[in-house]
Amino acid sequence: MRTTPLVSIITIVYNGEKHLEQTINSVLNQTYPQVEYIIIDGGSTDNTIPIIKKYENRIAYWVSEPDKGISDAFNKGIAKATGEIIGIINADDWYEPDTVAKIVTAMEHSDIVFGDVQYWKNSCRSFIQKGALEHLEKDVSIIHPTVFVKKHCYDRFGAYDLQYRCAMDYEMLVRMKVNQCRFTYIPEVLAHMRWEGFSDKKWLLGRREVLAIKNRYFPERKRANYFFFYKNSFAIAIIKLMERVGLGFLLKFYRQRFSRLKKRYDN
């Protein structure tokens, strides 16, 4: 790999006028110089297209047309990417300024690089979730805005499976792991992610898809997979109830002291 490989960054968006400009600027203002930016719009009817056009002289490719869902939009971007490394950042999320520079350094002897994500809720910092490859067989322990993949991995093992509406990124990562792709973890915040996204709103569908993916790749763990599904779904339902009735401080205490995925609060 060249010392300064081209990195393709893909943003998919649909009616994302609220946060898209922050996402775009986080890509265009990267300290790493060799970035190819691709935006795939699903046919937005709000102010998304004028925002894209404002920056189109710095965007390598963009299109606005209907698609078959998130996985299809991801795949359209990957098909247009010419970089050796591909990252995907959605229109609700944004990078740290030196994220791409860090992953290029870490990618020299790896196929996939990932890190930590800072979550935000209602414009306030929530918690940092650390990436954890060792827990991938049990849960979504690597969060997609922090993930960068060498293009040859997509070429060899496939891109995103259209049958999944929420957990397509989890399926891709599990598939890459079982095919012996080399992962490297950067123990730093690489991306910021808002809770208000599609997967958070459709959390139960997401949990069902994660269960189906684990049963597909780890059928020998099927009993444990179902146990974790019911346990985790119940826990999420309780969490959402606690947040609605103002008991979020108890949730914060649990995540600080007991969370297996090492979630850490900044505030």
Backbone bond lengths (Angstrom), bond angles and torsions (degrees), N, CA, C in turn:
res aa  C-N    CA-C-N  psi(-1)  N-CA   C-N-CA  omega(-1)  CA-C   N-CA-C  phi
1 M - - - 1.461 - - 1.530 109.60 -
2 R 1.336 116.46 139.04 1.462 120.53 -179.86 1.523 110.83 -61.79
3 T 1.328 115.64 160.31 1.462 119.41 179.44 1.524 111.21 -67.38
4 T 1.342 117.14 -28.37 1.471 120.61 176.24 1.528 109.02 -125.55
5 P 1.325 117.39 72.65 1.468 120.01 -178.35 1.525 111.30 -66.62
6 L 1.311 115.66 150.35 1.456 120.75 174.36 1.525 109.14 -72.29
7 V 1.326 116.18 131.17 1.466 122.35 177.88 1.526 108.54 -112.19
8 S 1.316 116.69 122.41 1.459 121.67 177.23 1.525 108.91 -93.69
9 I 1.318 116.12 128.26 1.463 121.62 175.84 1.524 107.80 -114.11
10 I 1.326 115.54 131.15 1.461 122.18 -178.27 1.519 109.67 -115.17
11 T 1.317 116.20 131.17 1.465 121.74 170.75 1.520 108.26 -119.30
12 I 1.325 116.43 126.75 1.458 120.04 171.83 1.525 107.80 -105.03
13 V 1.336 115.61 146.23 1.458 119.38 -174.00 1.521 109.95 -153.77
14 Y 1.316 114.97 147.92 1.466 121.90 169.74 1.526 107.58 -147.13
15 N 1.321 115.79 116.70 1.472 121.40 -177.12 1.527 110.86 49.32
16 G 1.324 115.08 54.57 1.470 120.47 -174.97 1.508 114.06 -109.12
17 E 1.328 117.51 31.30 1.462 120.38 -174.81 1.534 113.82 -58.80
18 K 1.326 117.31 -25.87 1.462 120.55 -174.23 1.521 112.36 -64.38
19 H 1.336 117.20 -41.77 1.471 120.05 -172.67 1.525 113.97 -124.59
20 L 1.324 118.88 -3.93 1.459 121.00 -172.23 1.515 112.86 -58.79
21 E 1.332 118.16 -41.01 1.454 119.79 -175.90 1.529 111.64 -63.11
22 Q 1.325 117.34 -36.22 1.465 120.00 176.40 1.529 110.37 -63.86
23 T 1.326 116.56 -41.32 1.462 120.59 178.08 1.520 110.75 -62.10
24 I 1.334 116.41 -48.61 1.467 121.06 -179.78 1.524 110.86 -57.27
25 N 1.315 116.90 -48.16 1.463 120.07 -177.91 1.525 112.08 -64.67
26 S 1.326 117.46 -32.06 1.460 119.53 178.85 1.522 111.46 -67.98
27 V 1.324 116.39 -26.35 1.468 120.60 176.18 1.524 110.67 -82.69
28 L 1.317 116.42 -48.85 1.465 120.62 -175.83 1.530 112.71 -67.47
29 N 1.328 117.55 -23.21 1.466 121.33 -178.43 1.532 113.40 -98.38
30 Q 1.317 116.81 17.82 1.460 119.61 176.45 1.532 110.86 -62.80
31 T 1.318 116.48 144.22 1.460 120.49 178.72 1.525 111.70 -71.64
32 Y 1.314 117.19 -21.01 1.470 121.69 178.91 1.530 109.09 -80.57
33 P 1.344 118.39 131.55 1.460 119.95 -170.28 1.523 116.32 -81.65
34 Q 1.323 118.32 -27.11 1.459 121.10 -171.14 1.529 111.10 -94.41
35 V 1.329 116.87 75.34 1.465 121.99 -177.84 1.525 109.71 -122.17
36 E 1.311 116.12 128.15 1.453 123.75 173.79 1.533 107.35 -105.99
37 Y 1.329 117.25 119.00 1.470 120.33 -174.61 1.524 110.55 -105.17
38 I 1.319 115.34 130.96 1.460 123.44 -177.92 1.521 108.51 -127.29
39 I 1.326 117.28 131.02 1.470 121.55 176.96 1.519 109.23 -121.77
40 I 1.317 115.39 126.90 1.466 122.68 178.21 1.522 108.01 -113.57
41 D 1.332 115.98 109.51 1.463 121.85 179.74 1.523 109.29 -101.52
42 G 1.323 115.01 139.98 1.459 120.00 -175.88 1.517 115.31 -89.12
43 G 1.338 117.05 19.69 1.467 120.34 -179.16 1.516 111.68 95.68
44 S 1.320 116.50 45.97 1.468 121.53 -175.76 1.529 111.80 -61.00
45 T 1.347 114.49 148.42 1.465 121.10 178.53 1.520 111.67 -115.78
46 D 1.321 117.84 2.80 1.469 121.31 178.43 1.528 109.35 -99.23
47 N 1.290 118.85 -146.58 1.466 122.75 -176.70 1.533 112.84 -90.34
48 T 1.328 117.60 15.13 1.461 121.07 -177.82 1.529 112.44 -61.25
49 I 1.309 117.90 -46.81 1.470 121.16 -175.16 1.532 111.70 -63.30
50 P 1.341 119.63 -45.76 1.473 118.16 175.05 1.529 113.46 -58.19
51 I 1.333 117.22 -34.90 1.470 119.64 177.48 1.527 109.87 -65.29
52 I 1.323 117.83 -44.31 1.466 120.94 178.44 1.528 110.07 -61.27
53 K 1.324 116.68 -45.29 1.463 120.29 -177.83 1.530 112.14 -63.38
54 K 1.308 116.32 -28.13 1.471 120.58 177.58 1.526 110.99 -59.91
55 Y 1.340 117.17 -29.49 1.465 121.83 -176.10 1.527 112.68 -114.68
56 E 1.328 118.74 11.04 1.458 119.70 -168.47 1.530 113.82 -65.46
57 N 1.326 118.04 -20.83 1.465 118.64 177.09 1.522 112.23 -72.22
58 R 1.345 117.38 -11.19 1.465 121.66 177.17 1.530 111.76 -113.15
59 I 1.315 115.89 5.54 1.466 121.65 179.22 1.527 108.06 -105.54
60 A 1.339 116.29 126.49 1.467 120.13 -176.59 1.530 111.82 -67.92
61 Y 1.338 116.43 -36.98 1.471 120.40 -178.63 1.518 108.39 -158.11
62 W 1.321 116.30 139.33 1.458 120.27 170.09 1.510 109.12 -148.39
63 V 1.317 115.27 154.24 1.458 121.60 179.62 1.519 108.02 -148.03
64 S 1.323 116.35 150.27 1.468 121.82 173.83 1.515 108.18 -128.77
65 E 1.322 115.30 111.07 1.465 121.19 -178.55 1.528 108.67 -163.11
66 P 1.328 117.47 155.39 1.467 119.37 178.10 1.526 111.11 -61.58
67 D 1.334 115.52 149.87 1.457 120.22 176.83 1.522 109.51 -133.82
68 K 1.316 115.89 -177.78 1.464 121.60 -177.54 1.527 112.03 -98.98
69 G 1.330 116.90 17.19 1.451 120.11 179.53 1.515 111.52 123.18
70 I 1.337 115.36 -176.42 1.457 121.68 -174.41 1.526 111.92 -60.93
71 S 1.326 117.40 -45.88 1.467 120.25 -178.91 1.521 111.17 -60.42
72 D 1.315 116.83 -42.83 1.459 121.03 179.13 1.517 111.03 -62.37
73 A 1.346 116.90 -41.38 1.463 120.58 178.48 1.531 110.81 -64.73
74 F 1.332 117.13 -43.69 1.471 120.24 174.88 1.533 110.58 -54.47
75 N 1.329 115.51 -48.42 1.457 120.42 -175.70 1.528 112.23 -65.14
76 K 1.331 116.64 -35.03 1.467 119.26 175.83 1.529 110.18 -61.59
77 G 1.322 116.48 -42.29 1.454 119.97 178.87 1.514 112.23 -64.95
78 I 1.333 116.88 -44.11 1.465 121.47 179.62 1.522 110.77 -61.40
79 A 1.339 116.89 -38.77 1.465 120.86 179.91 1.533 111.71 -63.73
80 K 1.330 116.98 -29.46 1.464 121.15 -179.89 1.528 112.82 -88.96
81 A 1.310 117.67 -15.85 1.465 121.29 -175.26 1.526 111.28 -70.03
82 T 1.327 116.04 136.99 1.463 121.17 176.55 1.526 112.16 -114.77
83 G 1.322 117.63 -0.97 1.458 121.53 -179.72 1.512 112.92 -75.05
84 E 1.321 116.43 159.65 1.464 121.99 175.94 1.527 111.47 -75.89
85 I 1.323 116.05 -23.32 1.461 123.05 -178.75 1.526 107.50 -125.94
86 I 1.335 116.43 140.32 1.467 120.71 -178.57 1.521 109.86 -126.85
87 G 1.331 116.04 130.04 1.462 122.62 172.11 1.516 109.41 -121.27
88 I 1.317 116.14 152.62 1.469 121.38 179.71 1.519 108.70 -127.23
89 I 1.326 116.30 124.13 1.470 121.68 178.03 1.521 107.66 -129.74
90 N 1.316 117.30 118.44 1.459 121.24 -176.29 1.524 111.85 -78.73
91 A 1.313 115.98 169.71 1.467 121.63 -169.58 1.526 114.23 -75.56
92 D 1.319 118.41 -1.04 1.463 121.48 172.79 1.528 111.74 -100.42
93 D 1.334 117.36 -5.32 1.455 122.05 -168.47 1.526 110.84 -119.21
94 W 1.344 116.33 170.80 1.464 119.33 178.73 1.523 110.38 -156.57
95 Y 1.350 114.82 156.80 1.458 122.54 -178.62 1.524 112.24 -93.90
96 E 1.319 114.92 158.04 1.457 121.47 162.10 1.537 107.85 -69.66
97 P 1.341 119.10 152.44 1.471 120.65 -175.00 1.524 115.04 -60.32
98 D 1.339 118.18 -30.62 1.464 120.62 -176.96 1.527 112.73 -107.53
99 T 1.343 117.10 19.69 1.463 120.41 -178.62 1.526 111.79 -58.78
100 V 1.315 117.76 -49.84 1.466 119.98 -175.52 1.527 110.68 -65.06
101 A 1.328 117.83 -40.08 1.466 120.62 178.06 1.533 110.75 -59.28
102 K 1.325 116.48 -40.88 1.467 120.35 -179.11 1.523 111.67 -67.75
103 I 1.323 116.38 -41.95 1.482 117.46 -176.57 1.529 110.58 -71.57
104 V 1.325 117.99 -33.30 1.469 119.34 178.39 1.526 110.07 -62.42
105 T 1.312 117.51 -42.41 1.468 121.23 177.40 1.523 110.98 -61.97
106 A 1.323 116.63 -43.53 1.469 121.07 -177.34 1.524 112.71 -74.57
107 M 1.328 117.38 -20.35 1.459 121.62 -173.37 1.525 113.42 -80.49
108 E 1.311 118.65 -7.59 1.460 120.98 -172.89 1.526 112.76 -54.06
109 H 1.324 117.46 -40.22 1.463 120.73 -178.95 1.528 110.93 -119.42
110 S 1.325 116.51 29.99 1.464 121.03 -177.35 1.515 110.78 -133.87
111 D 1.323 115.44 165.86 1.462 122.61 172.85 1.521 110.94 -104.58
112 I 1.335 115.84 -32.26 1.461 121.83 -177.88 1.524 108.81 -137.81
113 V 1.329 115.91 132.81 1.464 121.56 176.98 1.524 108.17 -121.25
114 F 1.332 116.85 140.66 1.460 121.76 179.56 1.523 109.02 -145.89
115 G 1.335 115.98 166.64 1.455 120.06 179.64 1.503 112.60 -149.61
116 D 1.330 115.73 -148.59 1.469 121.94 -178.37 1.529 109.84 -98.64
117 V 1.332 115.07 155.28 1.457 120.79 178.34 1.523 109.99 -123.30
118 Q 1.313 115.73 136.64 1.467 121.88 173.78 1.522 107.85 -94.69
119 Y 1.321 116.71 117.50 1.464 121.33 177.43 1.529 110.61 -86.46
120 W 1.336 114.79 148.07 1.461 123.05 176.62 1.515 109.16 -128.66
121 K 1.323 115.60 143.00 1.467 121.05 175.74 1.521 108.14 -137.00
122 N 1.344 115.77 126.67 1.471 121.18 -179.87 1.532 111.87 52.63
123 S 1.331 115.65 44.25 1.467 124.21 177.21 1.530 113.63 66.75
124 C 1.327 117.63 15.24 1.470 121.74 178.00 1.528 109.44 -120.15
125 R 1.332 115.96 145.13 1.456 119.48 175.04 1.525 109.55 -59.94
126 S 1.314 115.87 135.25 1.456 120.69 176.52 1.524 108.56 -104.61
127 F 1.324 118.21 -87.31 1.462 119.64 179.60 1.517 110.13 -146.53
128 I 1.303 115.34 164.33 1.458 122.50 175.10 1.524 108.22 -99.66
129 Q 1.326 116.53 128.37 1.458 120.17 172.94 1.520 108.91 -105.92
130 K 1.315 114.74 123.97 1.448 120.77 179.40 1.522 110.11 -80.07
131 G 1.325 116.59 138.35 1.452 120.21 174.49 1.518 110.59 -68.05
132 A 1.344 116.77 146.50 1.464 119.96 -175.69 1.527 109.67 -150.78
133 L 1.308 116.82 95.40 1.462 121.24 179.19 1.522 111.93 -61.11
134 E 1.332 116.87 -34.97 1.463 120.72 -175.46 1.526 113.25 -65.72
135 H 1.334 117.87 -16.86 1.460 120.74 179.95 1.533 113.02 -102.52
136 L 1.335 117.47 5.79 1.463 119.87 -171.76 1.523 113.16 -63.35
137 E 1.320 118.25 -30.37 1.464 120.13 178.89 1.526 111.83 -70.94
138 K 1.336 116.99 -18.16 1.460 120.57 -176.65 1.522 113.27 -101.71
139 D 1.350 117.03 -30.00 1.462 118.37 -172.29 1.525 110.06 -161.93
140 V 1.330 114.94 174.27 1.463 121.36 176.66 1.528 107.18 -78.13
141 S 1.309 116.28 87.42 1.459 121.97 -172.40 1.527 112.72 -104.90
142 I 1.328 117.00 -0.06 1.460 122.64 173.08 1.519 106.55 -125.81
143 I 1.314 117.86 126.23 1.465 121.65 -171.58 1.529 109.38 -102.01
144 H 1.331 115.87 129.95 1.466 121.17 -163.39 1.523 116.71 -60.98
145 P 1.350 122.68 -31.16 1.469 117.87 178.92 1.526 113.85 -64.03
146 T 1.339 117.22 -18.01 1.468 120.02 -179.92 1.520 112.08 -92.15
147 V 1.321 118.29 -1.88 1.467 122.04 -169.97 1.531 111.31 -94.02
148 F 1.327 115.76 133.69 1.460 123.12 173.11 1.528 108.03 -127.81
149 V 1.323 115.98 134.85 1.461 121.82 -172.29 1.531 109.58 -127.71
150 K 1.305 117.31 136.11 1.458 119.86 172.77 1.526 109.80 -66.43
151 K 1.307 116.02 137.68 1.462 120.87 -174.97 1.523 111.93 -59.06
152 H 1.336 116.95 -33.08 1.462 117.89 -177.90 1.533 111.92 -64.36
153 C 1.342 117.79 -23.12 1.470 120.36 176.38 1.525 110.46 -68.18
154 Y 1.338 116.39 -44.05 1.464 119.57 175.64 1.525 110.40 -63.21
155 D 1.333 116.70 -41.50 1.461 119.98 -179.32 1.529 111.17 -62.67
156 R 1.318 116.63 -37.69 1.465 120.38 -175.11 1.532 112.83 -85.39
157 F 1.335 116.83 -41.70 1.462 120.01 -171.51 1.537 114.12 -110.48
158 G 1.319 116.65 -0.07 1.460 119.92 177.03 1.514 112.69 95.80
159 A 1.320 115.17 161.19 1.458 121.78 -178.78 1.530 109.68 -95.13
160 Y 1.338 118.34 -127.29 1.464 121.34 -173.49 1.526 111.05 -100.13
161 D 1.323 115.53 138.56 1.467 122.71 -175.94 1.525 109.63 -82.03
162 L 1.324 116.86 120.50 1.463 122.01 -174.58 1.527 113.97 -66.99
163 Q 1.321 118.44 -14.03 1.466 119.52 -178.74 1.532 112.22 -73.65
164 Y 1.346 117.59 -15.44 1.465 120.35 -178.44 1.522 110.29 -101.97
165 R 1.326 116.33 131.39 1.461 122.11 -179.00 1.527 112.69 -96.86
166 C 1.326 116.99 -24.70 1.477 121.65 -177.34 1.519 113.47 -122.15
167 A 1.323 117.38 -42.22 1.465 121.96 -169.71 1.524 112.69 -102.40
168 M 1.319 116.78 25.55 1.469 120.11 -179.14 1.526 112.45 -61.67
169 D 1.334 117.44 -33.36 1.456 120.78 179.52 1.531 111.05 -70.86
170 Y 1.334 116.41 -36.90 1.463 120.31 176.58 1.527 110.63 -64.02
171 E 1.335 116.31 -45.13 1.466 119.61 179.41 1.522 111.10 -60.66
172 M 1.334 116.54 -42.00 1.460 119.95 179.99 1.525 110.81 -61.51
173 L 1.334 117.28 -44.93 1.457 120.73 -178.28 1.530 111.63 -65.85
174 V 1.333 117.01 -42.31 1.464 119.94 177.45 1.527 109.92 -62.11
175 R 1.328 116.42 -43.81 1.470 120.61 179.39 1.529 110.95 -60.35
176 M 1.328 116.90 -42.75 1.459 120.02 178.37 1.533 111.31 -65.19
177 K 1.328 116.08 -37.74 1.463 118.85 -179.43 1.524 111.25 -67.52
178 V 1.314 117.91 -45.64 1.466 119.48 -178.03 1.526 111.28 -68.13
179 N 1.331 116.68 -18.55 1.464 120.64 175.86 1.532 112.20 -94.48
180 Q 1.332 116.20 16.72 1.465 123.31 170.69 1.522 114.21 68.52
181 C 1.330 117.86 27.14 1.460 119.28 171.99 1.529 108.97 -66.69
182 R 1.309 116.08 148.54 1.471 122.19 -176.46 1.533 109.36 -90.76
183 F 1.332 116.09 122.64 1.457 122.45 -179.24 1.529 109.92 -105.20
184 T 1.339 115.78 143.26 1.459 121.48 172.25 1.528 109.08 -130.34
185 Y 1.331 115.47 134.08 1.463 121.88 -179.18 1.520 110.12 -102.99
186 I 1.337 116.61 130.34 1.457 122.78 171.95 1.532 107.48 -103.09
187 P 1.315 119.74 114.90 1.472 121.95 -175.24 1.521 112.94 -79.79
188 E 1.319 115.74 55.80 1.460 122.34 179.44 1.521 109.17 -145.23
189 V 1.323 116.82 157.97 1.465 121.15 175.21 1.522 108.40 -69.90
190 L 1.330 116.18 119.93 1.454 121.94 177.51 1.522 112.19 -104.35
191 A 1.343 116.21 -25.96 1.464 119.74 -175.50 1.514 110.71 -147.06
192 H 1.312 114.58 158.93 1.463 123.17 176.36 1.522 108.14 -116.64
193 M 1.339 115.90 141.16 1.463 120.18 -172.84 1.523 110.27 -139.01
194 R 1.314 116.60 131.50 1.464 121.41 177.09 1.523 110.14 -86.38
195 W 1.332 115.19 143.13 1.460 121.96 178.57 1.521 113.30 -68.49
196 E 1.335 117.07 -21.61 1.457 119.20 -168.32 1.527 114.29 -79.69
197 G 1.326 118.20 14.88 1.454 121.80 -176.07 1.516 113.73 -75.05
198 F 1.342 114.69 177.37 1.461 122.28 -176.85 1.526 111.46 -58.79
199 S 1.336 116.95 -44.82 1.466 120.13 -176.37 1.524 112.35 -64.67
200 D 1.345 116.93 -32.79 1.462 119.43 178.04 1.529 110.59 -70.29
201 K 1.326 116.18 -40.36 1.458 119.84 179.47 1.520 111.51 -68.53
202 K 1.341 116.70 -32.99 1.468 121.92 -178.97 1.530 110.06 -106.90
203 W 1.334 116.00 44.95 1.458 119.56 -171.31 1.525 112.72 -62.80
204 L 1.341 118.11 -36.10 1.466 119.31 -177.73 1.526 110.43 -69.49
205 L 1.327 117.06 -40.41 1.460 119.89 174.35 1.531 109.45 -59.94
206 G 1.318 116.52 -42.10 1.455 120.35 178.12 1.521 112.31 -59.80
207 R 1.336 116.79 -43.71 1.468 119.86 179.46 1.536 110.94 -64.56
208 R 1.328 116.66 -38.52 1.473 119.51 178.00 1.521 111.22 -64.72
209 E 1.323 116.07 -39.24 1.457 119.02 178.37 1.520 111.31 -67.72
210 V 1.321 117.33 -40.52 1.466 120.54 177.23 1.529 109.95 -59.86
211 L 1.328 116.75 -42.58 1.475 120.59 177.10 1.519 110.78 -59.55
212 A 1.328 116.93 -46.66 1.463 120.30 -179.61 1.528 111.14 -62.33
213 I 1.312 117.11 -38.80 1.470 121.30 179.63 1.529 110.11 -66.24
214 K 1.322 117.71 -44.43 1.462 120.26 179.78 1.526 110.77 -64.76
215 N 1.323 117.75 -39.72 1.467 120.19 177.49 1.526 111.49 -66.49
216 R 1.321 116.48 -31.18 1.469 121.40 178.93 1.521 111.76 -70.11
217 Y 1.333 117.08 -43.84 1.462 120.69 -174.94 1.524 113.47 -95.36
218 F 1.320 117.10 -25.08 1.464 120.91 -178.01 1.532 110.13 -129.20
219 P 1.335 117.59 61.23 1.472 120.05 -176.41 1.523 113.36 -62.36
220 E 1.322 117.08 -24.50 1.462 120.21 178.79 1.528 111.47 -68.62
221 R 1.328 117.44 -13.95 1.465 122.35 -179.78 1.533 111.71 -106.35
222 K 1.331 117.28 19.21 1.453 120.09 -170.04 1.528 112.59 -57.66
223 R 1.312 118.40 -42.80 1.464 120.15 179.74 1.528 110.93 -61.73
224 A 1.326 116.60 -44.69 1.465 120.71 178.06 1.528 111.16 -66.16
225 N 1.337 116.36 -34.83 1.463 120.14 178.81 1.525 111.64 -62.27
226 Y 1.344 115.90 -44.03 1.469 119.61 179.00 1.518 111.35 -67.61
227 F 1.329 116.42 -40.12 1.466 119.31 178.14 1.527 110.59 -59.64
228 F 1.331 115.90 -45.72 1.458 118.96 -179.43 1.518 111.06 -65.95
229 F 1.333 117.35 -36.78 1.464 120.51 179.21 1.530 110.88 -59.67
230 Y 1.327 117.42 -50.12 1.465 120.11 -178.38 1.532 110.87 -67.71
231 K 1.327 116.65 -41.00 1.463 120.66 179.05 1.520 110.48 -62.02
232 N 1.324 116.43 -46.94 1.457 120.93 -176.36 1.525 111.86 -70.39
233 S 1.331 117.02 -39.76 1.467 120.33 179.25 1.527 110.80 -63.49
234 F 1.328 115.83 -41.49 1.465 119.79 177.27 1.529 110.20 -63.20
235 A 1.337 116.27 -42.22 1.461 120.06 -178.90 1.528 111.08 -63.96
236 I 1.325 117.51 -41.53 1.462 120.44 179.75 1.521 110.73 -64.98
237 A 1.339 116.60 -41.61 1.459 120.04 178.38 1.532 111.09 -60.73
238 I 1.331 116.47 -40.87 1.464 120.55 178.31 1.531 110.27 -66.28
239 I 1.331 116.68 -41.67 1.464 121.28 178.70 1.524 110.61 -58.08
240 K 1.332 116.74 -46.97 1.461 120.44 -178.13 1.527 110.83 -65.29
241 L 1.332 116.08 -36.11 1.468 119.77 176.57 1.533 110.20 -66.27
242 M 1.332 116.94 -43.88 1.467 120.76 179.19 1.526 111.35 -60.17
243 E 1.332 116.15 -41.26 1.459 119.74 179.80 1.528 111.19 -64.96
244 R 1.337 116.54 -37.70 1.471 120.46 -178.70 1.521 111.85 -67.74
245 V 1.348 116.62 -32.99 1.469 119.25 -176.29 1.529 111.93 -99.16
246 G 1.339 117.18 10.84 1.459 119.99 173.26 1.504 115.85 82.99
247 L 1.331 117.98 23.81 1.465 120.71 179.72 1.532 111.77 -107.70
248 G 1.328 115.77 29.24 1.454 119.89 -178.67 1.520 113.77 -61.19
249 F 1.337 117.96 -24.77 1.469 120.24 -179.76 1.533 110.89 -63.86
250 L 1.337 118.19 -31.75 1.458 120.56 176.81 1.524 110.75 -67.82
251 L 1.329 116.21 -38.47 1.456 121.00 176.20 1.516 110.78 -62.77
252 K 1.323 116.33 -42.65 1.457 121.11 178.87 1.529 110.46 -60.34
253 F 1.332 117.25 -43.00 1.455 121.67 179.47 1.529 110.26 -61.86
254 Y 1.331 117.12 -43.49 1.476 120.66 179.98 1.521 110.81 -61.80
255 R 1.323 116.98 -46.76 1.459 119.67 -177.00 1.521 111.89 -65.96
256 Q 1.316 116.09 -34.00 1.468 119.05 178.87 1.521 111.84 -68.78
257 R 1.330 116.75 -37.62 1.464 120.68 -170.37 1.533 114.10 -99.27
258 F 1.349 117.37 -32.91 1.457 118.64 -166.59 1.527 115.62 -125.41
259 S 1.321 119.30 -11.42 1.457 120.32 -173.12 1.519 111.63 -63.55
260 R 1.333 116.97 128.68 1.447 122.42 179.65 1.528 112.12 -67.65
261 L 1.356 116.62 -28.29 1.446 121.12 -178.39 1.517 113.06 -88.33
262 K 1.350 116.91 12.61 1.462 121.89 171.98 1.520 112.61 55.83
263 K 1.313 116.18 55.04 1.455 120.20 176.90 1.533 109.09 -83.38
264 R 1.304 116.01 132.58 1.455 120.69 -175.01 1.525 109.78 -125.44
265 Y 1.306 116.26 134.05 1.467 121.65 178.35 1.507 110.72 -91.07
266 D 1.336 115.00 144.35 1.459 121.34 175.18 1.525 112.02 -93.85
267 N 1.336 117.13 -21.62 1.454 118.61 -175.45 1.512 111.41 -130.68
